[in-house]
Amino acid sequence: AKRASRGARLVVQAKVDLQGAPRVIRGKCFVTKDNIDTDQIIPAEYLTLVPSKPDEYEKLGSYALCGLPDEEYPTRYVEVDSMKTEYPVIIGGQNFGCGSSREHAPVALGASGATVVVAESYARIFFRNCVSTGELYPVETDARLCDELETGREVEVDMVADVLTDLATGKKYSLKPLGDAGPVIDAGGIFEYAR
């Protein structure tokens, strides 16, 4: 980082090549609805797992979204006896990641193999935890994708062109730009970005 004279703006530059950043994600989506809270993303009983330990990080991912009610979500996000999900894209409604401020929520989703969540809105602390951990991209849209798409649908999330494409129908949906959060997530989180 470069520091200028007192009162001047601090300029920080990422030490990553943004050309190689994974800003286009293609794969199956897992569809959720409004107000998915952090207890549903990773129940409190699994918060004893330490994400800095590789085996516990992987185990944390295996429990991602296991708090969703079975009657509303008959398809499991991560299959029983599996450590990874087959859904790299999560579709949400409004207020995704509400509830407690646990940093484990975006970490669990990232550890499970998720790369991006596309939702109408996020709880502020969840969005900030996504950025600070660098685990996954929290992308916003004005479209009600949770009513348009279904779990298992193949999609492409292009965070360069800011568009999500339903690969079955070819229909395109506008996404809001990541803005200043993008390079921080590309770098792997706030600490990596600041190096």
C-alpha positions in Angstrom: 0.0 0.0 0.0 1.1 3.6 -0.7 0.4 6.3 1.9 0.2 9.9 0.9 0.3 13.0 3.0 -2.1 13.5 5.9 -5.7 13.8 4.8 -5.0 12.2 1.4 -6.7 9.1 0.2 -5.0 5.7 1.0 -4.4 3.7 -2.2 -4.3 -0.1 -2.0 -3.6 -2.3 -4.9 -4.3 -6.0 -5.1 -1.4 -8.3 -5.6 -3.4 -10.6 -7.9 -3.9 -10.8 -11.6 -7.6 -10.1 -12.1 -7.4 -11.5 -15.6 -7.2 -15.0 -14.1 -10.0 -14.4 -11.6 -12.9 -16.9 -11.7 -15.5 -14.4 -12.6 -17.5 -16.7 -14.9 -19.1 -19.7 -13.1 -21.0 -22.4 -14.9 -22.9 -25.3 -13.2 -26.0 -26.4 -11.5 -27.9 -24.1 -9.2 -29.5 -24.7 -5.8 -32.5 -22.6 -5.3 -33.6 -21.1 -1.9 -36.2 -18.6 -1.0 -36.3 -15.4 1.2 -34.7 -15.0 4.7 -32.3 -17.9 4.6 -30.6 -17.3 7.9 -27.2 -18.3 9.2 -28.7 -21.1 11.4 -30.0 -22.7 8.2 -26.7 -22.1 6.4 -24.6 -23.7 9.2 -26.4 -24.8 12.4 -24.8 -23.7 15.7 -23.8 -27.2 16.7 -21.1 -27.2 13.9 -19.5 -23.9 14.9 -17.0 -25.8 17.0 -15.3 -26.8 13.7 -12.1 -24.7 13.1 -12.0 -23.6 9.4 -8.2 -23.1 9.6 -7.7 -26.9 10.0 -8.0 -28.4 6.6 -10.0 -31.5 7.7 -12.4 -29.4 9.8 -12.8 -26.9 6.9 -13.9 -29.8 4.6 -16.2 -31.2 7.3 -17.7 -27.7 7.8 -18.6 -27.6 4.0 -20.3 -31.0 4.3 -22.9 -29.4 6.7 -23.6 -26.3 4.5 -27.3 -25.6 4.3 -28.2 -28.7 6.3 -30.4 -26.5 8.5 -32.9 -26.0 5.7 -36.3 -27.6 6.5 -36.6 -31.0 4.7 -40.3 -30.4 3.8 -39.4 -27.2 1.9 -36.1 -28.4 0.5 -36.4 -32.1 -0.3 -33.1 -32.0 -2.3 -30.1 -31.8 0.0 -27.5 -29.2 -0.9 -24.7 -31.6 0.1 -25.6 -35.2 0.0 -25.3 -37.4 3.1 -21.8 -39.0 3.3 -20.5 -36.4 0.8 -18.0 -33.6 1.5 -18.8 -31.4 -1.5 -21.9 -30.2 -3.3 -22.8 -30.6 -6.9 -24.2 -27.0 -6.9 -21.6 -24.3 -7.3 -24.3 -21.6 -7.7 -26.8 -20.8 -5.0 -29.9 -18.7 -5.9 -31.6 -16.8 -3.1 -34.4 -14.4 -2.5 -34.4 -11.4 -0.2 -32.3 -11.0 2.9 -30.0 -14.0 2.3 -27.7 -14.7 5.3 -29.8 -12.9 7.9 -29.6 -13.9 11.6 -26.4 -14.0 13.6 -23.1 -12.6 12.4 -21.2 -15.9 12.2 -18.3 -15.9 9.8 -18.7 -19.6 9.5 -21.7 -19.2 7.2 -19.9 -18.0 4.0 -16.9 -20.2 5.0 -19.2 -23.3 5.1 -20.7 -22.5 1.7 -17.2 -21.9 0.2 -15.9 -25.1 1.8 -18.8 -27.1 0.3 -17.8 -26.0 -3.2 -20.1 -23.0 -3.8 -18.5 -20.2 -5.7 -21.3 -17.6 -5.9 -24.7 -16.7 -4.3 -27.1 -14.7 -6.5 -29.9 -13.1 -4.4 -32.1 -10.1 -4.4 -30.5 -8.8 -1.2 -28.2 -9.9 1.6 -28.0 -9.2 5.3 -25.2 -6.7 5.5 -23.0 -8.7 7.8 -23.3 -11.8 5.6 -22.3 -9.8 2.6 -19.3 -8.3 4.5 -18.2 -11.8 5.7 -18.3 -13.0 2.1 -16.0 -10.2 1.1 -13.7 -10.4 4.1 -13.2 -14.2 3.9 -13.0 -14.3 0.1 -15.0 -17.6 0.2 -17.7 -16.8 -2.3 -19.1 -14.0 -4.5 -22.4 -12.4 -3.2 -24.0 -11.0 -6.3 -27.3 -9.1 -6.3 -30.0 -9.0 -8.9 -33.4 -7.2 -9.2 -34.8 -10.4 -10.8 -36.8 -12.8 -8.6 -34.6 -15.7 -9.7 -35.8 -18.0 -6.9 -39.2 -18.0 -8.6 -37.8 -18.3 -12.1 -35.2 -21.1 -11.7 -35.4 -24.5 -10.1 -32.7 -26.6 -8.3 -30.6 -28.5 -10.7 -30.9 -26.1 -13.6 -27.7 -25.4 -15.4 -26.7 -21.7 -15.3 -23.8 -19.4 -16.1 -23.0 -16.5 -13.9 -20.9 -14.0 -15.7 -19.6 -11.4 -13.2 -17.7 -9.6 -16.0 -20.8 -8.9 -18.2 -23.1 -8.9 -15.1 -25.5 -11.4 -16.5 -26.9 -14.8 -15.4 -27.9 -17.1 -18.2 -30.4 -20.0 -17.8 -28.6 -22.5 -20.0 -31.8 -24.5 -20.6 -33.8 -21.6 -22.0 -31.1 -19.1 -23.0 -32.9 -16.5 -20.9 -30.6 -13.8 -19.5 -31.0 -11.9 -16.2 -29.1 -8.7 -15.2 -26.9 -8.7 -12.2 -25.6 -5.8 -10.2 -21.8 -5.2 -10.5 -19.6 -6.4 -7.6 -17.9 -3.1 -7.5 -15.0 -2.7 -5.0 -15.9 -6.0 -3.4 -14.8 -8.0 -6.5 -11.0 -7.5 -6.3 -11.1 -8.3 -2.5 -12.9 -11.6 -3.1 -10.6 -12.4 -6.2 -7.6 -12.0 -3.9 -9.0 -14.5 -1.4 -10.3 -12.1 1.2 -9.3 -8.9 3.0 -6.0 -10.1 4.4 -4.8 -11.5 1.1 -5.9 -8.3 -0.7 -4.0 -6.1 1.7 -0.7 -8.0 1.3 
